[in-house]
Amino acid sequence: MTMNYNDAEKFATVAHAGQKRKFTGEDYVTHPIAVASMVMDHLANVGFDQATIELAGTIAVLHDTVEDTDVEMEDIQKLFGDTVAKGVWFLTKVPSYVGNRAERKELCDARLANAPLIVKEIKRYDMLHNQGSLKEHDPNFYEVWFAETLTTLAQMGFSTLWTPLTFNAKNLHGEKKL
């Protein structure tokens, strides 16, 4: 069974039910929905087709379900298909038992370095959306987070958090498919 973006948004809303954003107190699901919206708007503006835009939105709205809820990667694969599951996998942090924070971050960065461009764009918007509340509510951690973010961005080929990768639907020749 393969579901669409609207199904994914409903699924994420149920999966994140009761969770709140750390600093704002908003329902947690507002974060992945906002990330999905930003990604879909960007891809539409650079000329991607509706199917690709919806695929990216689906991955984006599900990007925190595996690491932050009881949902397992197999659930994503079964309900949304291999392509969506692969995209979510690239965006899911390695589990805490793998090592200390620095080791886990290094592994996540290596995974993201090999992700398709659209997944990298989802991650950039994820970080961009998190930036505001971190900077405002936890300026000390923000400094650590921002240094880590710059490393992640460099691994993914971005020069800044605010500048999207220069790509569009016409110049993805040879790009890894999801």
C-alpha positions in Angstrom: 0.0 0.0 0.0 1.4 3.4 -0.9 -0.2 6.5 0.7 0.0 10.1 -0.4 1.0 13.4 1.4 -2.4 13.9 3.0 -2.3 10.4 4.4 1.3 11.0 5.7 0.2 14.2 7.4 -2.6 12.4 9.1 -0.3 9.6 10.1 2.3 12.0 11.5 -0.4 13.8 13.4 -1.5 10.6 15.1 2.1 9.4 15.7 3.1 12.7 17.3 -0.2 13.1 19.3 0.5 14.5 22.8 4.1 15.6 21.9 4.9 19.3 22.3 7.7 21.4 20.9 10.3 21.9 23.6 10.4 25.7 23.7 7.1 26.9 22.1 4.7 24.3 23.6 3.1 23.9 20.2 1.9 20.5 19.1 5.1 18.8 17.8 3.5 17.9 14.5 3.5 21.6 13.5 7.3 21.2 13.0 7.3 18.4 10.3 4.2 20.0 8.7 6.1 23.3 8.4 9.2 21.6 7.1 7.1 19.8 4.5 5.4 23.1 3.4 8.7 24.9 3.0 10.2 22.1 1.0 7.2 21.7 -1.3 7.1 25.5 -1.9 10.8 25.5 -2.7 10.6 22.5 -5.1 7.6 24.1 -6.8 9.4 27.4 -7.3 12.4 25.6 -9.0 10.2 23.7 -11.4 9.7 20.2 -10.0 6.7 18.1 -11.0 3.8 17.5 -8.7 4.7 13.9 -8.0 8.3 14.8 -6.9 6.9 17.7 -4.7 4.4 15.4 -3.1 7.1 12.7 -2.5 9.4 15.2 -0.8 6.5 16.6 1.3 5.6 13.0 2.4 9.2 12.3 3.4 9.4 15.7 5.2 6.2 15.3 7.2 7.3 11.8 8.3 11.0 12.7 9.0 10.7 12.6 12.8 8.2 9.8 13.2 10.8 7.0 13.6 13.2 8.7 15.9 10.5 10.5 18.1 7.6 8.0 18.3 6.8 4.3 18.4 6.7 4.1 14.6 9.3 1.8 13.1 10.9 2.1 9.7 9.1 -1.0 8.6 5.8 0.8 9.3 6.8 3.6 7.0 7.9 1.1 4.3 4.7 -0.9 4.5 2.4 2.1 4.4 4.3 4.6 2.2 6.6 2.4 0.1 10.3 1.9 -0.3 11.1 5.3 -1.7 9.5 7.2 1.2 11.1 4.8 3.8 14.5 5.4 2.2 14.1 9.1 2.4 13.0 8.9 6.1 15.9 6.6 6.8 18.4 9.2 5.6 16.8 11.8 7.9 16.5 9.5 11.0 19.2 9.9 13.7 21.2 6.9 14.7 20.0 5.4 18.0 21.6 6.5 21.3 23.2 3.2 21.9 25.5 3.6 18.9 27.9 6.0 20.7 28.3 9.4 22.3 26.7 12.5 20.8 29.8 13.3 18.6 30.0 9.8 17.2 26.3 9.7 16.4 26.5 13.1 14.8 29.4 12.0 12.6 27.5 8.9 11.5 24.4 11.0 10.7 26.5 13.5 8.7 28.1 10.7 6.7 24.6 9.3 5.9 23.3 12.7 4.8 26.4 13.3 2.7 25.3 10.4 0.6 21.6 11.3 0.5 19.8 12.4 -2.7 19.6 16.2 -3.1 15.9 16.4 -2.3 16.6 14.7 1.1 19.4 17.1 1.7 17.0 20.0 1.0 14.5 18.5 3.5 17.2 18.4 6.2 18.2 22.0 5.5 14.6 23.1 6.0 14.4 21.0 9.1 17.4 22.8 10.6 16.2 26.2 9.4 12.8 25.7 11.1 14.5 24.6 14.3 16.9 27.5 14.3 14.5 30.2 15.5 13.3 28.6 18.6 16.7 27.3 19.6 18.3 30.8 19.2 15.6 32.5 21.1 15.1 30.0 24.0 18.4 28.3 24.5 21.2 30.6 23.3 24.0 28.5 24.9 23.0 25.3 23.2 22.3 27.2 20.0 26.0 27.9 19.7 26.8 24.2 19.9 23.9 23.4 17.6 24.9 26.0 15.0 28.5 24.7 14.9 27.2 21.2 14.4 24.8 22.5 11.8 27.6 24.2 9.8 29.5 20.8 9.7 26.3 19.0 8.6 25.7 21.6 5.9 29.2 21.3 4.6 28.9 17.5 4.5 25.8 17.9 2.4 27.3 20.5 0.0 25.5 23.6 1.3 27.4 26.8 1.9 24.9 28.3 4.4 21.8 27.4 6.2 19.8 30.0 4.3 21.0 29.2 0.8 19.4 26.2 -1.0 21.4 24.0 -3.2 21.4 25.2 -6.7 19.4 22.6 -8.5 16.1 22.3 -10.3 14.1 19.7 -12.1 16.2 20.2 -15.3 19.7 19.9 -13.9 19.5 16.7 -11.9 21.2 14.6 -14.6 23.0 11.7 -12.9 21.6 12.5 -9.5 20.9 9.6 -7.2 17.3 8.7 -7.2 15.4 8.1 -4.0 
